[in-house]
Amino acid sequence: MTLEETDGHAIEALYFGDGTAFEEERAGRREIDVVYYPDINEYNGRKTLQAVIRRYKFRGKWHDNEKRCDAGQFPEKRKIYRK
């Protein structure tokens, strides 16, 4: 997915949780709060920056994906918009 901040800056993002549950909860909404850490995606010799989502919230409860993240990473928390 592509995340876009309110200032227009966009970044590719990954979430390693239950994609079906994520899409059902999203229900067409475009605004989401996320906690993520930056990572480098290397594919076919090309390197790009990506955000790995650790937690997200559409409303109310935070959803965690902590078990898939490195303990040494320091996440960023930003309000972003999904394209």
Secondary structure by P-SEA (a helix, b strand, c coil): ccccccccbbbbbcccccaaaaaaaacccccbbbbbbbbbbbcccbbbbbbbbcbbbcccbbbbccccccccbbbbbbbcccc
